[in-house]
Amino acid sequence: MGKIKKALIMVLVAAFAFVPMMGVNAEESVKEVTTGEEFLAAIKDESVTTIKLANDITISEKANIIRDVTIDGNGKKITLEGDHSAWDSTYVLQAYTSNVTLKNIALTGANGGLLVNGANVTVEGTLDVSGNHFGGIELSKGSNVTTNPTINLDNATIVNTTESAAIPTIWTDGLKEDEITVKYNGVEAAAYQTVKGQVQLFLDAANTPEGEEYTALDATDYQPEATEEPTEEPTTPPTEQERVEDTEETNPETSDGILLFLGLAVIGLAGTAMTYRRLHN
């Protein structure tokens, strides 16, 4: 009986050696929020890696993001409640020395929609910063912040319907010109305000402010470099015979399954033969 048990164990071990190992990945923790309170709580919950808006929400205070997180706006809007038409250093979101991804979201109601404070922010989809009283996105380095702010807009569309000469879409504060470069394909005009040391970017060239305080900058410095689209060789349409042959090809997944089944069957037969010999010796 012991010999049979050992033989069966050997067969099972050999069989499992041919079964592909499944990769084990840590599951992403997604928190869907429906209220401003839930959103602010999720920002502080380090176990949440992605926050998804289920609907438009209003928050009672600026959301300080001090950890790496993804905020999926799901096409919804976050509004900071209250009157912020006078400067009171309010932003809907502040990313502080962290890595933050924003997807398809609108930020409105504050002095500025987004403050990138020594952080690295990646925007995907549409970021709407309309309806903020002093501008859309600010990049700066606060006190005791040593890292330069960065914002990746390669896969983004920025919207600001309330942009004007006094309300830029993107601006920098307290940074030297060589410390920050904003590249966005929709930026048509840039100006440097010598009084406040700001670089201000405007989506609409007509909104570029004029006067002794401002120096026009080369807008191409704030746009991605043009890349040539790869050219493809013209292809000849397949013949009817080639179409038939394509449809007759074996499904790779099915083929792999057959090979695995045959391999296990061979191992099983070998194990059975081994067991038989052990029993009759």
Buried (B, 14 or more C-beta within 10 A) or exposed (E): EEEEEEBEEBBEEBBEEEEEEEEEEEEEEEBBBEEBEBBBBBBEBEEBBBBBBEEBBBBEEBBBBBBBBBBBBBBBBBBBEEEBEEEEEBBBBBBBBBBBBBBBBBBBBBBBBBBBBBBBBBBBBBBBBBBBBBBBBBBBBBEEBEEBBBBBBEEBBBBBEBBEBEBBBBBBBBBEEEEBEBBBBBBBBBBBBEEEEBBBBBBBEEBBBEEEEBEEBEBEEBBEEEEEEEEEEEEEEEEEEEEEEEEEEEEEEEEEEEEEEEBBEEBBEEBEEBBEEEEEE
